[in-house]
């Protein structure tokens, strides 16, 4: 969720002073916590669909005021959709903020969506009839994008009885991290911070648990992989884990059917085109295939793509360092 929040929500203009004076940082953290806690409390008192619609309205009003994030939306969407006019892009940005507001509003309703007490809210589709899941099945690596409410992938894995761990990016504010983590506990998976997570993922896979990763973001120590026609530094970790352990890499797509009702589709496993190529070449090929699927999903529902961080480097000719991606897996997989 960190990607959706500025470093400070109400005091972003004081971010420089906060970095210099820790007591200012702590005060701003508490102010932001009080604001988000109040919003989550209001959302929790509403029925799930009403909360989702209210979150959409709130995102439309508040989102554009986060100027730095809005500018990143504009930059990323203009690269992904060069055919759109300036007016069309501005409309798309507003729709994207609406979608982001829905995601926040749905946090306190994760358990309701998972349990679906009033109606079925989580629909699961297996697009490969040979896929089998469950506690007795081999682990898999599931990858998705920040599209629609991406948190639903973990819930769908829980519904399929897939013991799993999923990565997340903690907010800068530790108070918000604790609060949002409480909501995420209802996703029926173990959540681990994204930084330096390779060791935990490898330990989980060795224990027979599956791994879930959202991987459409730029990763500065990754390698260039085409995404919407432009190289994006990307992690190879999901593909390398699948290759190392001889397990399947499965893309998962989330679609919003209406308000707080979703469909999660598990796609056929991604395999390297040339199984005789080197490990890094195979992994890069697999991530290229995953990126192509992400492009299809985003083109179909562009307003649901949450992209408030720079997706491509300013200098498209920058060469990214591949050593970290390789060494993390090679060091821990032994």
C-alpha positions as CSV (number, residue, x, y, z in Angstrom):
1,X,0.0,0.0,0.0
2,X,3.0,2.3,0.4
3,X,2.9,3.1,-3.3
4,X,-0.5,4.7,-2.8
5,X,0.5,7.1,-0.1
6,X,2.8,10.1,-0.2
7,X,5.6,10.0,2.4
8,X,3.3,12.3,4.4
9,X,-0.3,12.8,3.5
10,X,-1.1,16.1,5.2
11,X,2.4,17.4,5.8
12,X,4.2,16.5,2.6
13,X,5.5,20.1,2.3
14,X,7.3,19.5,5.5
15,X,9.0,16.3,4.3
16,X,12.4,17.9,4.1
17,X,12.2,19.2,7.7
18,X,10.9,15.8,8.8
19,X,13.9,14.0,7.5
20,X,16.2,16.4,9.3
21,X,14.3,16.5,12.6
22,X,12.9,13.1,13.7
23,X,10.3,14.7,16.1
24,X,8.6,16.4,13.2
25,X,8.5,13.1,11.4
26,X,6.9,11.4,14.4
27,X,4.3,14.2,14.6
28,X,3.4,13.9,10.9
29,X,3.2,10.2,11.2
30,X,0.7,10.5,14.0
31,X,-1.4,13.0,12.1
32,X,-1.5,10.8,9.0
33,X,-2.3,7.8,11.1
34,X,-5.3,9.6,12.7
35,X,-6.5,10.6,9.2
36,X,-6.3,7.1,7.7
37,X,-7.6,5.4,10.9
38,X,-10.7,7.7,10.7
39,X,-11.2,6.8,7.1
40,X,-10.8,3.1,7.6
41,X,-13.2,3.3,10.6
42,X,-15.9,5.0,8.4
43,X,-15.4,2.5,5.6
44,X,-15.7,-0.4,8.1
45,X,-19.1,0.9,9.2
46,X,-20.5,0.9,5.7
47,X,-21.6,-2.2,3.7
48,X,-18.8,-3.4,1.4
49,X,-20.3,-2.1,-1.9
50,X,-21.2,1.3,-0.3
51,X,-17.7,1.6,1.1
52,X,-16.2,0.8,-2.3
53,X,-18.3,3.5,-4.0
54,X,-17.5,6.0,-1.3
55,X,-13.8,5.2,-1.7
56,X,-14.2,5.9,-5.4
57,X,-15.6,9.3,-4.7
58,X,-12.9,10.1,-2.1
59,X,-10.1,9.0,-4.5
60,X,-11.5,11.3,-7.2
61,X,-11.5,14.3,-4.8
62,X,-8.2,13.7,-2.9
63,X,-6.0,11.8,-5.4
64,X,-5.4,14.7,-7.8
65,X,-4.2,16.8,-4.9
66,X,-1.3,14.5,-4.5
67,X,0.6,16.3,-7.2
68,X,3.7,14.1,-7.4
69,X,1.8,10.9,-7.6
70,X,-0.6,12.4,-10.2
71,X,2.4,13.4,-12.3
72,X,3.7,9.9,-12.2
73,X,0.3,8.6,-13.3
74,X,0.4,11.0,-16.2
75,X,3.9,10.0,-17.2
76,X,3.3,6.3,-17.0
77,X,-0.1,6.3,-18.7
78,X,1.2,8.5,-21.5
79,X,3.9,6.0,-22.2
80,X,1.5,3.0,-22.1
81,X,-1.1,4.8,-24.2
82,X,0.7,7.2,-26.6
83,X,-2.4,7.3,-28.8
84,X,-4.5,9.1,-26.1
85,X,-5.0,12.8,-26.2
86,X,-4.2,15.1,-23.3
87,X,-7.8,15.3,-22.4
88,X,-8.3,11.5,-22.5
89,X,-5.2,11.1,-20.3
90,X,-6.6,13.5,-17.7
91,X,-9.9,11.6,-17.6
92,X,-8.0,8.3,-17.3
93,X,-6.0,9.7,-14.3
94,X,-9.2,10.6,-12.5
95,X,-10.6,7.2,-13.1
96,X,-7.3,5.7,-11.8
97,X,-7.6,7.7,-8.6
98,X,-11.2,6.5,-8.3
99,X,-10.0,2.9,-8.5
100,X,-7.2,3.6,-5.9
101,X,-9.8,5.0,-3.5
102,X,-11.9,1.8,-3.9
103,X,-8.9,-0.3,-2.9
104,X,-8.3,1.7,0.3
105,X,-12.0,1.5,1.2
106,X,-12.1,-2.2,0.7
107,X,-9.3,-2.9,3.3
108,X,-11.6,-3.3,6.3
109,X,-13.9,-5.6,4.3
110,X,-11.3,-8.2,3.3
111,X,-12.8,-10.8,5.6
112,X,-16.3,-10.1,4.3
113,X,-15.1,-10.4,0.7
114,X,-13.3,-13.7,1.5
115,X,-16.2,-15.2,3.5
116,X,-18.8,-13.7,1.1
117,X,-21.5,-13.8,3.8
118,X,-24.2,-11.8,1.9
119,X,-23.3,-13.0,-1.6
120,X,-20.4,-14.5,-3.5
121,X,-17.8,-11.7,-3.8
122,X,-14.8,-13.7,-4.8
123,X,-15.0,-15.7,-8.0
124,X,-12.1,-17.9,-9.1
125,X,-11.4,-19.1,-12.6
126,X,-8.7,-21.6,-13.6
127,X,-7.8,-21.1,-17.2
128,X,-5.7,-24.2,-17.4
129,X,-7.8,-27.3,-16.8
130,X,-4.7,-29.3,-15.7
131,X,-4.0,-26.9,-12.8
132,X,-4.5,-28.5,-9.4
133,X,-4.1,-26.7,-6.1
134,X,-4.3,-27.7,-2.5
135,X,-2.2,-28.6,0.6
136,X,-0.9,-31.8,-1.0
137,X,0.1,-30.2,-4.3
138,X,3.5,-28.9,-5.2
139,X,4.1,-25.2,-4.4
140,X,3.9,-22.6,-7.2
141,X,5.0,-19.0,-7.8
142,X,2.0,-16.7,-8.5
143,X,2.6,-13.3,-10.0
144,X,0.3,-10.4,-10.6
145,X,0.2,-6.7,-11.3
146,X,-1.0,-3.6,-9.4
147,X,-4.3,-3.9,-11.2
148,X,-7.8,-3.7,-9.9
149,X,-7.6,-4.8,-6.2
150,X,-4.5,-6.9,-6.5
151,X,-4.8,-8.0,-2.8
152,X,-7.5,-10.4,-3.9
153,X,-5.0,-12.8,-5.4
154,X,-3.9,-13.8,-1.8
155,X,-7.5,-14.3,-0.8
156,X,-8.1,-16.5,-3.9
157,X,-5.0,-18.6,-3.1
158,X,-6.5,-19.1,0.4
159,X,-9.8,-20.2,-1.1
160,X,-7.9,-22.8,-3.1
161,X,-6.2,-24.1,0.0
162,X,-2.8,-23.0,-1.2
163,X,-0.5,-22.4,1.8
164,X,1.4,-19.3,0.7
165,X,3.5,-16.3,1.6
166,X,3.0,-13.0,-0.2
167,X,5.3,-10.0,-0.5
168,X,4.2,-6.5,0.3
169,X,5.8,-3.1,0.5
170,X,5.4,-1.5,4.0
171,X,4.4,2.1,4.2
172,X,7.1,4.5,5.4
173,X,4.9,5.3,8.4
174,X,5.2,2.4,10.8
175,X,1.9,3.2,12.4
176,X,0.1,2.9,9.1
177,X,2.0,-0.3,8.4
178,X,0.7,-1.9,11.6
179,X,-2.8,-0.8,11.0
180,X,-2.9,-2.0,7.4
181,X,-1.2,-5.3,8.3
182,X,-4.1,-6.0,10.7
183,X,-6.5,-5.7,7.7
184,X,-4.2,-7.9,5.6
185,X,-4.3,-10.7,8.1
186,X,-7.7,-11.5,6.8
187,X,-6.2,-12.3,3.4
188,X,-5.3,-15.8,4.7
189,X,-1.6,-15.8,3.9
190,X,1.7,-14.9,5.5
191,X,2.7,-11.4,4.5
192,X,6.4,-10.5,4.5
193,X,8.1,-7.2,3.7
194,X,9.5,-7.0,0.2
195,X,13.0,-5.9,1.1
196,X,15.5,-8.7,1.3
197,X,12.7,-11.3,1.0
198,X,14.5,-13.9,-1.1
199,X,15.6,-15.9,1.9
200,X,12.1,-16.1,3.3
201,X,10.6,-17.1,-0.1
202,X,13.1,-19.8,-0.6
203,X,12.5,-21.2,2.9
204,X,8.8,-21.1,2.3
205,X,9.1,-23.0,-1.1
206,X,11.4,-25.6,0.5
207,X,8.7,-26.1,3.1
208,X,6.1,-26.7,0.4
209,X,4.4,-23.3,0.6
210,X,3.7,-21.2,-2.5
211,X,4.8,-17.6,-3.1
212,X,2.8,-14.6,-4.3
213,X,4.4,-11.5,-5.8
214,X,3.1,-8.3,-7.4
215,X,5.8,-7.5,-10.0
216,X,4.8,-4.8,-12.5
217,X,6.9,-2.1,-10.7
218,X,10.4,-0.9,-11.8
219,X,13.2,-2.6,-9.9
220,X,16.4,-0.6,-10.2
221,X,18.7,-3.6,-9.7
222,X,16.8,-5.7,-12.2
223,X,17.4,-6.2,-15.9
224,X,15.7,-4.4,-18.8
225,X,12.6,-6.3,-20.0
226,X,10.2,-4.8,-22.5
227,X,7.0,-3.4,-21.1
228,X,4.7,-1.3,-23.4
229,X,7.4,-1.1,-25.9
230,X,10.1,0.3,-23.6
231,X,12.6,-1.5,-21.5
232,X,11.8,-1.5,-17.8
233,X,14.3,-2.7,-15.1
234,X,12.5,-5.7,-13.8
235,X,13.0,-8.4,-11.2
236,X,13.7,-11.9,-12.4
237,X,13.2,-13.4,-9.0
238,X,9.8,-15.1,-9.6
239,X,11.1,-16.8,-12.7
240,X,14.4,-17.8,-11.1
241,X,12.6,-19.3,-8.1
242,X,10.4,-21.3,-10.4
243,X,13.4,-22.6,-12.4
244,X,15.5,-23.3,-9.3
245,X,12.7,-25.4,-7.7
246,X,11.3,-26.9,-10.9
247,X,7.8,-25.5,-10.1
248,X,5.2,-23.5,-12.1
249,X,5.1,-19.8,-12.6
250,X,1.4,-18.8,-12.8
251,X,0.1,-15.3,-13.7
252,X,-3.0,-14.2,-11.8
253,X,-5.4,-11.5,-13.0
254,X,-7.9,-9.6,-10.8
255,X,-11.1,-8.1,-12.4
256,X,-13.7,-6.0,-10.7
257,X,-17.2,-7.3,-11.6
258,X,-19.1,-4.7,-9.7
259,X,-18.2,-2.7,-6.6
260,X,-16.7,-5.1,-4.0
261,X,-17.1,-8.2,-6.1
262,X,-14.1,-9.7,-8.0
263,X,-12.9,-12.4,-10.3
264,X,-9.4,-13.8,-9.9
265,X,-8.2,-15.8,-13.0
266,X,-5.2,-18.1,-12.7
267,X,-3.6,-18.3,-16.2
268,X,-1.7,-21.3,-17.7
269,X,1.9,-21.6,-16.4
270,X,4.6,-19.6,-18.1
271,X,7.5,-21.7,-19.4
272,X,10.8,-20.6,-21.1
273,X,10.6,-20.6,-24.9
274,X,14.1,-22.2,-25.1
275,X,14.6,-24.7,-22.3
276,X,18.3,-25.1,-23.4
277,X,19.1,-21.4,-22.9
278,X,21.0,-20.3,-19.8
279,X,19.1,-19.7,-16.5
280,X,19.1,-15.9,-16.8
281,X,18.0,-16.0,-20.4
282,X,15.2,-18.4,-19.6
283,X,14.1,-16.2,-16.6
284,X,14.1,-13.1,-18.7
285,X,12.0,-14.8,-21.4
286,X,9.5,-15.9,-18.8
287,X,9.2,-12.3,-17.4
288,X,8.8,-11.0,-21.0
289,X,5.8,-13.3,-21.4
290,X,4.4,-12.2,-18.0
291,X,4.8,-8.5,-19.1
292,X,2.9,-9.2,-22.3
293,X,0.0,-10.6,-20.2
294,X,0.1,-7.5,-17.9
295,X,-0.1,-5.3,-21.0
296,X,-3.2,-7.1,-22.2
297,X,-4.9,-6.8,-18.8
298,X,-4.0,-3.1,-18.5
299,X,-5.1,-2.3,-22.0
300,X,-8.5,-3.9,-21.3
301,X,-9.1,-2.0,-18.1
302,X,-6.6,0.9,-18.1
303,X,-8.4,2.8,-15.3
304,X,-7.6,-0.1,-12.9
305,X,-3.8,0.1,-13.2
306,X,-2.3,1.6,-10.1
307,X,1.0,3.3,-11.3
308,X,1.9,6.3,-9.1
309,X,5.6,5.5,-9.2
310,X,8.0,6.0,-12.0
311,X,7.8,2.8,-14.1
312,X,10.6,3.5,-16.6
313,X,13.9,5.2,-15.9
314,X,14.2,8.8,-17.0
315,X,17.1,7.7,-19.3
316,X,15.8,4.8,-21.2
317,X,19.3,3.8,-22.2
318,X,20.4,3.3,-18.5
319,X,21.9,-0.2,-18.0
320,X,20.6,-1.9,-14.9
321,X,22.8,-4.0,-12.7
322,X,21.8,-7.7,-12.8
323,X,24.0,-8.9,-10.0
324,X,21.5,-8.5,-7.1
325,X,18.8,-10.5,-8.8
326,X,21.2,-13.4,-9.5
327,X,23.0,-13.4,-6.2
328,X,19.9,-13.3,-4.0
329,X,18.7,-16.6,-5.5
330,X,22.0,-18.3,-5.9
331,X,23.1,-17.5,-2.3
332,X,20.0,-18.9,-0.6
333,X,18.9,-21.7,-2.9
334,X,21.7,-24.1,-2.0
